[in-house]
């Protein structure tokens, strides 16, 4: 295996690890890592990131389905809405020059990093829109709950197409806000939705030749390995500490990405 391929596998492993531990953030960090490591423009790095996130998320969701913690109706609704919004996101990404798009991505990454640094606050909602009914093992749906999840899926899909992020930064907070699911179920459900959302973006990107397979395949293999390892690490490591580590790294990458884009625009 060539050094570039080894580096691609290693980077993918980091992304898969983040995805397994948090259900979010992996795709957000993948794109700038690919841009810095391989000198790829954002429009080329985004499909590679999405392919890795899609496969890694599917693996993680598969584990969740086996453990019966994926709320598949919620994942399907959010994923279907995301599939509708992803292709317009890809089209929009091709209309925006690389530098302004990089600045936008840096701002999104900075926002996600700040949220990670603050950590997860304990939920204080008393009457969530969607309540889990343990007697039937599923959520009790209301129109308001369905609208909230559909909106989250649309936003996640648009971001997936536009910036190459999986959408967990939207889906995880949405599930925590409108349901009373525990964090393991939220993470597993978001991974299932992310896998569905990424499918549309990957198909569109591949059809117009945007996927660099020489980088994408080893990067994806590494991401799958990271997901598997992350499930084992999560049992022994402090989740909050890992999130804050991601926040520090993500904030530094966001500053570097925005700085490089602004220098190129000057």
MOTAGI-V170891 format. One line per field, one symbol per residue. phi: phi as a letter, one per 40 degrees, with the letter a starting at -180 (. if undefined). A space follows every 10 residues. Layout:
BEGIN
phi: ???
END
This chain:
BEGIN
phi: .cdccccccc cccccccccc cbgagccccc cccccccbgc cdcccdcccc cccccccccc cccccccgbc cccccccccc ccccccdccc ccccccdccc cccccdcccc ccccccccgc cccbcbbccb bcbccbgacc cbdccccccc cccccccccc ccbgcchccc cccccccbbb cccccccccc cccddcccdc cccccccbgc cccccccccc dccccccccc cccdcbcccc cccccdcccc cccccccccc cccccc
END
